Amino acid sequence: MRAPFPLRLHPGLTALTLSAALLGPAAHAQTTVRLGYFPNLTHAPALVGLERGTFQKALGSAKLDARSFVSGTTLMEAFAAGQIDIAYVGPGPAISAATRGLPITFLAGASEAGAVLVARKDSGIKTERDLAGKIVAVPSLGNTQDISLRHLLKTAGLKPRADGGTVTIASIPPADIVTAFAGKRADAALVPEPWGAALEAQGHKVIGSEKTIWRDGKYPTTLLVASTRFVQQNPKLITAFLAAHNDAVTYLNRSPAAAQTLINRQLDKLTGAPLNLRVLQRALNRTAFTTTLNLAALNEYADLNVEAGYARSVPNLASFIYRAP
């Protein structure tokens, strides 16, 4: 693992107001901005920015086309196909994209922690070591939680079945985990919030908190990234969107009660049902929101990508980080 080298993105961004970033019609090189994100609490900056309308306001006459995805794997497939310009995505898929040579730029941090390991209440699982011979669900293979799970298994002296071990790793979208537990199609799951809190509310047991998953909870769960080509061709739109993103993160941290209402409205629109407020509050307590990019944590995560077998080498991630013009 590399020595710590925390990096704070664009230090002057906190002083940049939305009004200062508004763009007139003549300033846009592109008329539509395609945004990818998930209906997860770890993507709350996206949910807040969409619900408040601040993303669209910041982009001026450029139309915002926001698209919801079920996992980072599917989102990055769309990104690689040129269908997404800016995205909220986990570090696992983002780093994998960089490793594969996709032209990607890391714009900012979005959330930290916010993922838990939950065991089905009748599974008999009490610790990570009890996962031997069990089926453990993750949102998708190759995503951030999958990579984290493989590291947890190694720490516990276990291996995935595909690597000669006894643990079966199953790809199940987070919104389907509740049903999978009810049907005993999974014994445990490493999921982002609010799905962990939703499972816990049904009596299932958290055996790995957001702090025990990795780095005492000080790890990135969601990043804001963009197509490098889009960044180069639309610098004013990037500046505007970063201002709106910063505004959303600030709102989450300064007005958590109001933000909770906005998040629930978006989740209701996206999933067809709002969350119980106690469940949402518990999930929020496990998640931190920040615009900071911690280069040390990202480099360590790149090492975990290699450890998990999703990459052969670690790229120089510093070269992928956005530098304001």
C-alpha positions, 0 to 999 in steps of 0.5 A: 500500500502507498503512503498517505497522500490526501488530496483536496480537489479544487480548494477554491470550489467552496467559495464558488457559488452557483450563481457565479457558475451560471452559463449563458447559451453562447457559452455551451459547446454541448447542448445536452449533458448526460448524467449517470447515477444510482438510486442509492444513498451513497449517491445522495449528492446526485439525488439532492442536485436533481430534486432541487433543480440545481444541476439544471440551473447551473448548466443554463441552456444545456439540457440535463439528461439524468439516467439511473443505473443499477450498478457501477458495472452497467454505468461504466459500460454506458460510459465506455460506449460514449453514452454518459458524459458525467457520472456518480460511480464507485471507485472500483468501476472508475479505477477499472476504467482507468486501468483499461485505458478509458479516457476518464477524469476524476472530478471530485469525491461524493461520499465515503463509507456507507456500505455494510455487510449484512447476514440473513437473520436465519443464516447462522452467520455471525462473523466474516469467517462464517461466510464459508460455504455461503452465498454472498450478494454484491450489486454486481461483479467488479463493482466497489462492494465486490472488490471490498468483499473479496478483500474481507474474505482474504482477511478472514482466510477465505476465498471465492468459489471461483478461486478455489474457495467455498464462498459463492459471490452472487450479483444481485441488484441492491433493490432486489436484495430484500427479496433474495433474502426472503427467498434464501437466494443469498445468505449475506450481502455487502451493499451500499446504503440505504439497502443495508439499513432496510435489511437491518429493519427487517431483522437481518444482522449487520456483521460488518459496519461501514467502519469495519469494511475498510480503513475505519470508514475513511474510504471513498464509496462514490466519485464524480467522474467525467469523460476526458473528452467532455472535460476538454471540450466543455470546461465551462460546463464542468466548472458549472457542474462542479459548483452544483455538486459542491452545493449539493454536498454542502446542503447535505452536510448543513441541512441534513433534515431537509436533505433527507426529505429531498432524498426520499422524494427522489428514491420514491420516484426512482424505486416506486416507494419512499423509505421509512424515515428511521431507516433513512436516518440510520443509513445517513448516519453511516455515510459521509459526504465530501468533495475531497478526493483522497489519493491515498485511499484511491491508490490503495483501492487500485491495489485491491483491484489487482488483489481481486484479479480485476487488474494486472497493474496499478495505474498512476491515478494522480494523472486522472485527477481533474485540474481546474484550468 
